[in-house]
């Protein structure tokens, strides 16, 4: 591994797809993930594909503005983007990310449950409070779920990169409280870890994981994490991909959800419904959305929202 500059909490390693063929590379990645609850950065694309992916995202933003009057992706348009856009599907199905997920989850069967854009405009106070991805996802066992956070732009301390509480995944699910739709909290329910001692420990031991555009990190659904405001002159944009072990994970009891198969098979007793998605052949975003893809996206979104907001007073994403 190529050693990057030190960062809060230890040494930062670059896992690269170009030198990632050795077993020591994958052993180190899984060891870090098992011990800390996260690992990275992982180089997903080369410079050329990084530029193409950025262009795809820019075209997506332009399409939403032209067709729907949105200045930036918000609400449902932030979610399950891989069903609408080839560039997002290419990230979610990239060889290095799928292999990394298979390693950390110790499985050959992997589903993409969802994807979502995480956007912070320049010089804004938007933040993500200390939380776990498992809290409202309704996926069980949540320890067999992992988030890959792909940087469409550089993610730095200044613009609000992810901050992790190392080792917090071993506690399993912790109690959260809802923040009643705090304006600057980017989480849909403004949820946060409720125990003040847990928050204090996370804050004092936090690890900042900066990413260059085209890199990604992995973290367990149980890992407590947050991110601060964007104090820079540029946008900070990431695509979160939610992967699950298709062999073990099920949606909330009595519920079914759509998911995209990216490796292996879905067991016959699974309550996940396999989405019909064509493999990404291009990083470009079309000027208008394909109607069949829109229909697949709408059905998937409806199921996810019903399950995610089950028994809450909120019924829509920010």
N, C-alpha and C positions, 0 to 999 in steps of 0.2 A: 504494500500500500504506500502511496505517496503521502508523506506527513505534511499536513497543513499547519498554519500558525496555531499556537495554543489558544484555547478559548476557556471561558469560565467553567471550571469543573474538570479540566484535563486536557489531553491531547486530541486534536481534531484530525481524523483520518479521511482520506479521499478514496472511496472504493470506485474504481474505474472499470467500465466494461471492456476497456482495451487490455487491461492486465488482470482481468477477473477470472481467468480460466483455471487458476491454481486452486487446489483445495484449501490452502491456507487463507486465501482471500475470503472464501465462504465461511470458513471456521471462525475467522475473526469477526465477520459481520454478525453471525448468529450468537457468538459469545457476548459481544457488546449488547445485542438486543436482549438476550436472556438476563444479563446482569443489570442493565440500566433501564430497560423498557423502551429503548429507542436506539437507533444507529444512523450513521450517515456522516458526511454527505455521500451519495451514490451518483456517479456521473451517468446520466441516462442517455443523453444525445451529444453528438459532436456539434461544433460551432454552426455548421450549415443547417442542421435540423433544428437547432435552437432558434435560429433566425426564422425558419419556416413556421415553427410553432408559434412564435410571437406574431407573425403575420396572420396566421389563422385566427388567433385570438382577436387581433385588431379588426379583422373582417367580421367576426362574430359581433363585436361591439357595434360596428357600423351598421350591420344588418338589423340589430335590435333598435338602434336609433331611427333608422329609415322606416322600418316596418311597424314598430311598436312605440316609437316616441320615447325610448329609454336612453338616458345619457350614459348609463353604466348598467351592466347586468345586475338585476336585483330580483327578489322574490323567487318564484319558481325557475326563472331563467338562469339562476346561479347553479341549479342542481341538475344532475344526470346529463351533463353537457356531452358526455361521450356518446349518447344516443342521437345527438343532433349534429355533432361536428367531428369530422375525420381527424383533425389535429388532436382533439382530446382523446379520441379512441386510440390513436397511435401512442399517446403517452400511457394510457391505461394498459395497453397490450404490449408495451415495449418488452423486448426479450430480457433485458437486465432487471427491470422491475418485477416482472412475473417470476423470474428465477429467484430473486431475492426474497420475495414473499413466500415462495414454496419452501425456501430454506428456513426462514424464521418460524413459519407455521408447521414445518415438518409434514408437509402434505404434497400430493401430486394433483389434488383437485382444488381449483381456485375459482371463485366467483368474484366479479366486481358487483357489489351491492349498489353502490352509488358513487357519484363524483360531485364535487361542488367547488365553485370558484370562491376564493378568499381574497377580497379586494380592499385595499386601503388607499384612498386618494391622498395626494401630497398634503402635508401640513394639516392633518386632521387628527382628532382625538379618538377615533374608533379603535377599540381594543377587544380582545377576547379574554374573559376572566378565567381564573384557574378552574379547570373542569376535566372531566373524562368523556371521551367519545361514546362510551358505553351507556351513559345515563339514560338517554331517551331513544336510543337506536332500536331497542326491542329485539336484539339479536342475542342468542344464547347457544353455547357458552361464549361470552364476550372475550374471554382470553384467547379464543381462536380467531379473532378478528384483528386486522392491522390497518392503519392509515398510512398511505404513502403521500407525502406532501411534496409536490413537484413545483419548483420555482420557475414561473414564466418570466419574472424579472429577478434581479438580485434581491435577496432577503438579508438585511443587515440589522444590527442593533439599532441603528438610527431610524430605519423605516419599519421596525416592528417584526423582526424575525421570531420564530417559535422559541419558547423557553420551556424547558422540561424539568420536572422534579425527578432526578435519577433514583431508580429503585422503587418508585411509588406504585408501579404496576403489581407488586407482590401483595398489596393490601386488598386487591379485588375491588369490588364496587364500594365506594364511599358515599355518604349522604350528600345531596345537593339541595340548594334552595333556589327558587326562581326569583329573578330581580324585577319582575313586573315591567318588562319591556323597557329597560334602561336605554335611553336614546343612543348613547355611544357604544354600548355593548353589542358587538356584532353577532353574538349567539342569539338564536331565534327566541329562546325563552329567558335570555339574560341569566342563564343558570350559572351557579358557581358552587364550589365545594363549601359546605356549611361550617365545618369545624375550623375555628380560628387557629388552633395549634397546627393543624395540617397545612393551612395556608402559610403560616409563619415559617414552618419547616421548608415548604416548597420555595418560598421567596428567598430564604437564607442560603439554600443549597442549589438554587436554580442553575441550569446549564443553558446558555444561549447557543443555538445552532444556526450559524449563518450559512447561507447557500448562494452559490452563483447561479445565474440563469442556466437551466439545463440540468441542474442537480436536484436530488430528492433526498428526503429522510424518511425513515420508517419509525412508527411508534405504535405500541399496543393500545387497544381501546381502553385499557385500564390505566394507562400512564397519565398522570396529572400534568397538565401543560396549560400555557397561556401565551399571549403575545401583547406587546404594548402598542402605543400609537405610532403613527408615521410622522416623524418630525423632519422628513427630508423634502426635497423639491420634486421627487418623482414618485409615481405610483408603485405600490408593492402588490404584486399579483401572484397567487399560487393556485394550483389545482390540487385539491385533496381527493385521493382515490381510496375508497373504502373496500378492502379485500376481505373475504371470509373463506375459511376452510369449508368447502362444499361437503366434505365427508362428515362434519360434526355440527356445523352451525345451522340453526333453524330460526325463522322469524318468531315473533311473539305467539304464544299459544293461541290456536284458533285462527291465526292470520296467515295470509299468503302474500308473498312479495315477488316482484320481478327482479332478475339479476342476469348479468352477462357472464357466460362461461368463458374463461381465458386459459384454463389448463385442466386437463383430465376430464372427469365426468361428474354428473350430478346423480346422487343415489336415487333410486326409485321411490324411496319414502320421504324425499325432501319436499318441504312446502314452498321452496323457491320455484318460480316459473321461469324457464329459460327464455330470455329475450332473443328475438330474431334481429341480429345485428351483423352487418357486413363488415369484414375486416377492413381496416383503414388502408386505403391505397394512395391517399393524398393527404398532405398537411393543409391544403387550402380550404377555406370556408366558402361555400357558395353564397351568392347574394341573397337568395331566398331559401327557406327551409323546405326540404323534401316532405311532401304531405304524408307519405307512409312512415317516415321517421318521426314526424311530429305526432302521429297517432300513437306510435309505440311509446314515445316520451310522455305523452299525456296520461296514458294508462299506468305507466310505471310511477309517475309523479303522484297520481291520485292514491295509489296504494301506499306509497311511502308516507305521504302526509297523514293518512288515516291512522297508520300505525305509530308514527313518530309523535303525533300530538294527541294520542289516545289518553283520555283522562286529564287533559290539561285545558286551561282556559284560552289558549292560543291555538289557532287553526291554520296559520299561514307563516311561511318563511319570510325573513327580512330580505 
